Amino acid sequence: MVVATTNCVDLMMIGHFAIDRNVIDGQGATVAGGAVYFGSMAVRRLGVSVAVVTRLRSEDFSYLDDLKQAGVTVFAAPAAETSGIENIYDSNDMERRICHPLGFAGGIQLADIPNLSARIYAITPIMAGEVDLGLLQALARRGPVALDIQGFVRVRSGGDLIYEPWPDLEEGLSYVTYLKVDQAEAELLTGLADLAAAARRLAEYGPSEIVLTQSSGVTVYADGKIYQAPFRPRSLIGRTGRGDTCFATYLGKRLSISPAAATRWAGAITTLKQEQPGPWRGNLVEVEALLADSPASAVDH
């Protein structure tokens, strides 16, 4: 554990650190993963202060050194297993993958949450069971909550990960300010294929800002308006962690700029992230260059 040097961070990310296995065309590699990993590493490059609350086997704590070296404050509880997912890709279509759970580190408890304030509490689990409704309620009492819906609808079923509706959706989303869903999750929860329509439907449950990702880019609903920014990667070799990077970037930038501008930053950094495996480790110069070369602004409907 790293002891925080201040009483507040910009972003507290709560979820399992993962040790994943990515298989591309039959060739496998064991890699660090999880939304808390991809997300926190990206926002640290933006100068955002971030704490990660997670669980994993004590034997795997050395994997957290990458986070610590990047300046992330880490609060890790020991677990019987470390969570992980096997992601199987065909390089001809890195958009589609088959996912199998490799381990599960158990539920994060309220006692695991440090006595540390955050400007946003980001609940970013990788599969259902990491965070329950009680912990969500408790965090909402502390401050604004961001939530990635994948950790509530992606369910372990034997050797597979399947998608099921979240039984507590209506109450759960009433505690959420920032919600992240992908295209498939949005349609699962609303029955609507149109992202703008799905966002408006989800906002009826309480979240004021919705971040929706798909292969072509990010769509954000905020202030009753829709903003969009494209993903334009030259390669998809770093596709794993795309949504995690996008959501964390949006949250990190949203602390200081408008939804429209934060959407553009999320689109640019996620573009760059997809071109290299692992978390985004780039610099602001390349992001600003990409922004200057991108469409004039996010689309405002």
N, C-alpha and C positions, 0 to 999 in steps of 0.2 A: 504493500500500500504506500502511496505517496501522500504526504500530508499537505493539504492546501495551504498556501501562504497568504491568501486573502479570504474574506468572509463571503465573497460573491464571485460567481463566474457568469459569463455571458450565456453559456449554453451547458446544461447538464444532460448528457445522453444516457439513457437507461435501457439496457438490453444485453443479450449474450454476445460476447466475443466468440468468434467461431474459428475452428480449424477445418477448412473445407478441402474437398478434392475436386478439382476441375479437370474434366476429361474432354479433350478436343480431338476428334478423329481417332479415338481409341488410345490416345496418349494422355496419361494422367499426371497431375502434379498436386502436391499438398501445399496449401497456401493459407495465410491468415485471411479472415473474412469477418462478415457481420457488419450491420449498419453502424454500430458504434465505432468500428475500426475505419471503414471507408469515410464515414461522415466526419469524425473528429479530426482525422488526418487532413482532410480537405480544408476545414474551417480554420485550422491552425495556420495554414498558409495565408489565410486572409487576416491574421492577427487577432482572431476571435479567441477569447479565453474559454476553455472547455474542460469539463470533468466527465469522466466515464464511470458509470456504476455497472458492474458486471459480475458474472459468476463463471468459473471454470475450474478444472482440476488444478490443484496446487502445483503438480508436476509441470503444468503448461504455463505457469505464470511468466516464464522467460519470454513468451511470445508478446507480452505487454511492454517489453522494453522499447519497441519501436514507437509506441504511443508516448512513453515517458520522454524519450529523446526528442520528440517533436514538441514537448512542452504541455502535453495533456496530463491533467491530474487524474490519477487512476484509483478507484476504490473497488477492489476485487475481493469477492468472497469465495472460499474454496467449495468445490462441488465434487460429487462422485464421478461425474462425466463432464467433458467439454462438448459443447454443442458444435455441430458441423453439418454440412450438406454436401452431397456429391452432385455436382452440376455437369450433366453430359451434353455436349454440344456437337453439332456437325458444322465444320468451318464454313460450309457453303451457306449456312443460315444461322448466324450467331444470335438471332433473335429468339430462336426456339431452344428450349432445354428441357431435359428430363431431370427431376430432382428427387434424391433419396436422402432421408435423414441418417446421419452417422452417429449422433449422440445428442443428449439433452441435459443441460446443466441444472434444470429445476427452476422453480419459481423464485423470482426476486422478491424479497420481503421488505416491509417498511423499515425494519431494523437495519437493512443493508444501505438505506439512503442516508448519506452523511448530513450532518448539521451544517449545511452550506446552502446559501441562497443562490438562485439562478434567475436570469432575466427571462429565460424560456426553459421549461422542463420538457425535453424531447424523449418520448417513449418510442424506441425504435427496435422492437423485438424482431427476430427472424422467423419465429414460428409460434403458434398458439401455446399458451401455458407459462410464458415467461413473466407476464404481468397480468394481474387480475383486476377486476373492477374496483376492489377495495383500495389497491395501491393507486390506481388512476384517480379515484376520488381524493385520496390524501394529497397527491401531488397538485391537484387542481386547487386545493385550499392554500397551497404555498404561492402559486403564481400561474401565469399562462402556460398551458400545456400544448405541445405539438405531439402528434401521434401518427405513426405509420401503420396503416390498417393491415399490412401483411402479417403482422405479429398477432392478429386476432382471427384471421380467416384462413391462414395456411396451417393446416392441421396434420399432425402425424397419424398415419393410418397404416399400421404394420410397417412395411419397408418403403412406404411411399409418403409423399407430401401431397395432400389434396386440398382443394378449396371448398370451404363450407361457409354459409352465412354466419355472422357473429350474433349469437342470441341476444346479447345485451347492447346491440347497436344503438338503439334510440337513447337509452340512458347514458351509455358510454360516451357518445358523441356530444352529449349536452355539457360535458366537462372540458371539451377540446376547443382550442382557439385555432390551431393550424393542423390541417389534416392532409396526409399524403396517401394517394391511391394510384394504382396504375390502371391502364385501360380495361384489363380483364376484371380487376377488382371492382372498378366503378360499375361495370355492367352487371356483375354478380349482385351487387348491393342495391342497385336501383332499377335494373332491367332496361336501362337506357344505353344505347350504343354511342350516342352523341355526347362528347365529353363536356361541352358547355352545359347541356341539359342535365347531365349526371351531376355536375358540380353544384348547380343550383338546387337540385334535389337534396344532395347531402348537406348543403348549408342549412336546409330547413331544420336539421337536427341540432344545430347549434354552432358548428365551426364557422368562423367569419372569413377564413382564408383556406382555400382548397388548392393543393398542388397535385396535378394529374400528369403522369408521365406515360409516354408511349414511344415507339421506336423513332418517330420523326421529330420529337421535341417535347417541350413542357408547356402545359396549359395551366394558368392560375386564375382562380376566381377570387376576387377581393374587392371590397368597396362596391359590390353589386356589379362589377365589370369583369370582363374576360381579357386576360393578357396571354400572349403566346411568344415563345422563342424557340428556334429550331435547334436540333442536334445535327451537326454537320461533320462527323468524324471521318477521317480518311481511312480508318481501320476500325474494326470492332473487336480487336484482340483483347481489349480491356473492358468488355461489355459487363462482366460481373461487377456489381457494385454501382451500376449506373444510377438507379433510383435513389440509393442511399446517398450518393454524392450530390445529386440534384437537390434533394430535400434539405440536407444539411447546409448546402451553399445558400439556398433560398433563405433559410432561417437566419444564418449568420449575417447575410447582407441586409436582411429585413430589419435588423436592429438599428440600422443607420440610414437606409434609403427606402424609397417608395416601392410598393409591390411591382410596378412596371419595371423599374430599374433592377430590382432583385431578380425578377424573372429572366431578364437578359443575362445577368451574371450567372445564374444557374444554368442557362442554356449553354453559355460559352465554356464554363468550367467542366460541365458534363461532356461536352464535345471533346475537350482535350483529354479528359479522364479515359474515355473509351478507346483512345489510341494506344494506351499502354496498360499492361496488366498491373494489378495492385492499386493502392490509393493514389489520388492525384498528388504529385509532388512538384508541380510546376511553380511558376512565378507570375506576379501580377503583370509584368511586361507582356508576356505572351497572351494573357487574357485580354488586356486592353487592346492589343493588336487585333485579336479576333473580334472583339466588340466593334472596333472601328471598321472592320471589313464585313460586318453582319448587316442585316436589314436595319433601316434607320431607327426603328423602335419596335417594341413588342406590340402586337396587334391589340387594340382596345375596341371591343365590340360595344 
